């Protein structure tokens, strides 16, 4: 926002506060003078009264002493009222100064943390409204990867345990060419997702320039070794939510077969169902391959 009007208002409020402080100081000086005058008038009245009792002072002198005392008392009361008025003015001036500072602070939008603006939701000239965001700021000090772990494997996931994370990025991008990240398990949900029968696991990631909010990645959890049937990831054929491979039968014909896959490790995918050990599969099948087509092994 244009802060010039707010800056001018702050300058006026600062000048008003300074003047109010000077007024309080002047009022206190006036009261000190009035107190001194009252002390002198009281002493004079007391002395004249004593002399009058001894017929050493005239009635006129006593009347003058009484009038001087009453005038000094009135002056002292006025000085006290002046102090109260000046102090009230100082309180009001300081309140106006605080309001001017707050108004000036509203001219500058300050994020609650250091980060990067990832989305601008308002344009110059738009009217800002309470509760309506102006921009989205991303905290770049730390990212988390959220993954779902099957309920049968969640027992192997422990807090603070190291996790290897591989980012899913387009080939040739800096993120795709970078080495895997070493994450750490920060949180394991206690609630099971009834739809996927999996638990949500949050993995803290180290600071890295290639990370961006909304990216996808894969986490590799270390656990006890187990035997598994695997195929090269390039052998999988994915159509929507269906996954299959082409199995080569005895007649060297490719037969498309649905499979159920789970973990992926080092370019190979674990097959939980649909394939038996020792069966031959077509690696990197072309899009033109159809069920029943004759194939041959490379090198034969």
N, C-alpha and C positions, 0 to 999 in steps of 0.2 A: 504494500500500500504506500501511497504518497505520505511521507511522514512530516512534511513541512509544517502543516497546521498543528500537528501534535507537538512538534518541537517548539513552535512559537508559544503554544499553551503552556508547555513545561517551563519555558523561560519566564513567562509572566508569573507562574506559580512560584518559581524560585525567588523572583524579585519580591513577590508578596510575602513569602515566608521570611526573607531577610528583613523587610521593613517591619514585620510583626515582632521579630526578635529585637530589633532596635527600639521599638515602642515599649516592649517589656523592660528593657534595660533603662530607658528614660523614666518610666514609671517608678521603677525601684529607686532610681536616683532621687526623684521627686519625693518619694516617701522618706528616704533617709534625711533629706533636708527638712521635711515636715516634722519628723521625729525630733530632730535637733532643735527646731523652733519650739516644739511642745515642751521639751525638757527645760529650755531657757524660760519659757513663759510660766511653767510650773514653779520653777525656783524663784522667779521674780514675785509671783503671787504669794508664795509662802513667806518670803522675806518682808513684803509690804504688809501682809496680814499681821506678822509678829510686831512690826513697828507701829501699826495702827493700834494694836492692843496696848502699847505703851504710850500712846498719844504722840509718837514720834513721826507719824505720817498723816497726811491730810486725807479726808474722805475721797477727794478727787483722785489722789494717787492710788488709793485702793480700788476705786472704780476703773481706773485705767489698767491696773494689773488684772482685774477680773475680766475685762473686755479682751485684753491680750491673751489671756489663758483660753477663753472661749474661742477666739479666732484661731489660735494654734490647734485646738482640738478639732475644729471644723476642717482646718487645712489637712490635718493628719487623716481624718476620715475620708476626705476627698482623694488624698493620695492612695489610700488603701483601695478605694473603689476604682481608681485609675489602674492600679495593678491588676485587679480582677478582670477589668475590661480588656486590658492589654493581653493578659494571659489567655482569655477566651478567644481573642482575635488570633493569637499564635496557634492555638489548637485548630481553629478553622483554617488558617493558612497552611498548616502542615497537612491537614486532611485534603485540601485542594492540591497540594504538591503530590501527595501519594496518588490521588486520582489521575493527575496529569502524567505521572510516571507509568501507571497502568495503561492509560490510553496510548501512550507512545509505544509501550511494549506490544500492544495489539497490532501495531503497524508492521511488525516483523514476525513472521511465522517461524517458530523454533521447534525442531523435532526433539523428542525426548531422548534420542540417542543418535550417535553418528551412523550414517548409512548412505544409501544411494536412492534417489527418487526413481522409482520404476514405473510410475503411472501418474499423469497429471490430469486431474478431474475438473479443473476450473481454468478459465481464461481471463486475461486482464479485462477489467470492466464488469465482470460478473459480481452479483451481490452474494456475499458470504452469509450463510445461515447457520445457527447453532445446530450441531449434530450432523451437518453435511460435510463429508470429507473433501478436502481440496486436492490432496495428492496421497500417493501410497509410497511409503519409505521402507526400504528393505534393510534390516540389520545384517551387515555383512561380517559381523564378528564371529558368526557360527551358523552352520547349517545342520539340518537333521534329515536323515533318510528314514522314511516310514515304510516298513515292510510287514508282510503278513506271514506268520510261521504256522504251519499245520499243527493242530493240537497234539498229534503223535510225536512231534519233534520239539515242541516248546520246552520240554524238560531239559534239553541240551543247551538252552539259552540262559546264560548267567549275566547278571549286571556287571558292568565294567570289563566284560570280556572283549578282547580285540576281535574286530570283524574286517574282512577285506571287502571293499566296495568298488565295483566297476560301473562307470557311468555309461548309460545308453545314449550315445551321441552319433550324429551322422558320420559316415566314414570320411576321413580327411580333415575333420575338425580338430582343433587343439585338444579338446576334452577326450576325443576318441583315441588320440595318439598318446595321451599321458598314461603314466603308470597307475595301477590301482591305488586307491586311497586306504589308509589305515584308520578305520573308524572304531568306535567303542560303544557298547550297548549302554544306553542311558536309561531306558525305561521299557518295561514289559507290561502290557495291559493285563489286568486281572479279569477282564470280561471277554468271553468267547463270542466271536461273531457267528450267530446261528446260521447265516447264509453260506459262509465259506468254511466254517468249522476251523477257523484260524484265529490266532492272537496277534494283535498289533504290537510290533516291536519298533522302538525308536532308537536310531543309531546316530550318535554325535559324530560329525565329520570335522576334520582339521581345516584350517583356513587354506583356501586355494583359489587362485585367481580365475580358474576355469569353472567354478561353481556358479550356478544361477538358480534362483528360486523357480520351482516348477519342473526341473529336470528329472529324468527317470534314471534309476540305477538298480543294480543287483548286488545283494549282500551275500557273501559266502561265509557261513558260520562253520567254525571248526567243531568237530565232535568225534565220537568214537568211530573207528573204521568199520565198514561193512561191505559185504560183497554186493555188487549191483551189475545189472545188464545195461550197457550204454551203447549209444550210437553217436556218430558224428552229428553235430548240430545241423550241418548242411544237408543231411539226409531227410530232415523233417519237411513235410509238406503241410502247410497251414492254410486252411480255408475257413475263415470266420473263427469260431471257437473249436473247430475240429482239427485234430492233428493226426497225420498218417505217415506211413513210409511205404515205399515200394519194395516188396519182398520178392526175391528171385526164386522161382520154383525150379523143379528138376529139369523142366524143359527150357530153362533159361528165358522164361517169360516173366515180366514184371507184374506183380499182383499188388494192388493198392490195399493196404490194411490199416485200420484205425488203431492207434496206440494211445496209451496214457503215459505221459511223461511227468517227471518231478524236477529234480535238481539238475542244474547245468554246472559243470566243472571243467575248466580248461578246454573249452570248445566241444565237449561231449555232453550228452544229455542222458540222464538216467531214465530207463523205460520201466515203468511199474507194471504194465500189462499190455498184452497184444503182440508180444514178440518173444521167441524162445532163443536160448543161447545156441549159437552155431548157424542160425539162419543168415542168409546173405541178403543185403539190402543195397539199393541203388544210392550211391553218393551223389549229391548235388543233381537230382533229377531235373531235366529241362521242363519248362512249362508245357511243351508239346507232348510229353510222355503220357500215354494212355494205358489204362489197365489192359493187360494181356499182350502188350507189345513185346517183341523179342529183343533181348539185350545180350551183351557179351561182356565178359570181364576184360578190363584193359590189360593188354600184354599177352592175351591168349588168342 
